[in-house]
Amino acid sequence: MMKVFKYNLKVYYEDTDFGGIVYHANYLKYFERARSELIYSLGYSNKKLLDKHNVLIAVKTCNVDFKKPAKFEDKITVFTKIKSNT
């Protein structure tokens, strides 16, 4: 099994609602950035995989449990890994 990849980011004003809390849909953007950075860390890119290998890595399932809100200027870490190659 592949090790877990860590992606650190900072919450910007544009990510938040009027109360300074990250709008729920923006977490999906963070997840996508982390997924792309994982692919880059392996020496690939989404474009390179498509152009050279005719492969796209799709997200099959996404479940989110909101435990604590992220707020404006928080620093957060997204953990991701490749679970399966099929």
TAQUI-V360938 format. One record per pair of residues at least 4 apart in sequence whose C-alpha atoms are under 7 Angstrom apart, sorted by the first residue. I is the first residue (numbers start at 1). J is the second residue. Records with the same first field share a line. If there is no record, write none. Layout:
I=J + J
This chain:
2=81 + 82
3=81
4=79 + 80 + 81
5=38 + 79 + 80 + 81
6=77 + 78 + 79 + 80
7=34 + 77 + 78 + 79
8=76 + 77 + 78
9=75 + 76 + 77
10=73 + 74 + 75 + 76
11=15 + 71 + 72 + 73 + 74 + 75
12=72 + 73
13=72
15=22 + 23 + 26
16=20 + 21 + 22 + 23 + 72
17=21 + 22 + 23
20=71 + 72
21=69 + 70 + 71 + 72
22=26 + 69 + 70 + 71
26=30
27=31
28=32
29=33
30=34
31=35 + 78
32=36
33=37
34=38 + 78 + 80
35=39 + 80
36=40
37=41
38=42
39=43 + 44 + 45
40=44 + 45
44=48 + 49
45=49
46=50 + 56
47=51
48=52
49=53 + 54 + 55 + 56
50=54 + 55 + 56
70=74
